[in-house]
Amino acid sequence: MNMPVTQRLVRPRNGKVIAGVCAGLADRFGMGRNTVRFLFVLSCLLPGPQFVIYLALWLIMPKSTV
């Protein structure tokens, strides 16, 4: 189920699995939450700083107020 596209990049209070980073990205860009989670896990198989970026977004992205 796609959620409406939001204007801000925030971590939602509901529907998160670990920190809500993938759910927040999915809501912001109008994608499915599980699709973004799958793409993140798939990207972790490739070399690069994906996990560090996830941690940085966890710290930078504010929680949703709603």
C-alpha positions in Angstrom: 0.0 0.0 0.0 1.5 3.3 -1.1 1.2 6.2 1.3 0.7 9.7 0.0 3.9 11.6 -0.9 5.0 13.9 1.9 6.8 17.2 1.5 9.3 16.6 4.3 11.8 13.8 5.0 10.8 12.5 8.4 10.8 9.2 10.2 7.2 8.0 10.8 6.0 6.9 14.2 4.0 4.0 12.8 5.0 1.3 10.3 8.7 1.4 11.0 10.8 -1.7 11.4 14.1 -0.6 12.9 14.5 3.2 12.9 12.0 4.3 10.3 14.6 5.5 7.8 13.4 3.3 4.9 9.8 4.1 5.7 10.5 7.8 5.7 12.3 7.6 2.4 9.4 5.6 0.9 6.8 8.1 2.1 8.8 11.0 0.8 9.3 9.6 -2.7 5.9 7.8 -3.0 7.3 4.3 -3.0 6.3 1.2 -1.1 8.0 0.8 2.2 8.9 -2.9 1.6 10.3 -2.0 -1.8 12.7 0.6 -0.2 13.6 -1.9 2.5 14.3 -4.6 -0.1 16.4 -2.2 -2.2 18.4 -1.2 0.9 19.1 -4.8 1.9 20.1 -5.6 -1.8 22.4 -2.6 -1.8 24.2 -3.8 1.3 25.5 -6.7 -0.9 27.5 -4.2 -2.9 30.6 -2.5 -1.6 30.0 1.0 -0.3 28.9 3.1 2.7 25.2 2.1 2.7 25.1 1.2 6.4 26.9 4.4 7.4 24.5 6.4 5.4 21.6 4.6 7.1 23.0 5.5 10.5 23.6 9.1 9.5 20.0 9.4 8.2 18.8 7.9 11.5 20.5 10.6 13.4 19.6 13.5 11.0 16.0 12.7 10.0 13.5 14.1 12.6 10.6 12.0 13.9 7.2 12.8 12.6 5.1 14.9 14.9 1.9 13.2 13.8 
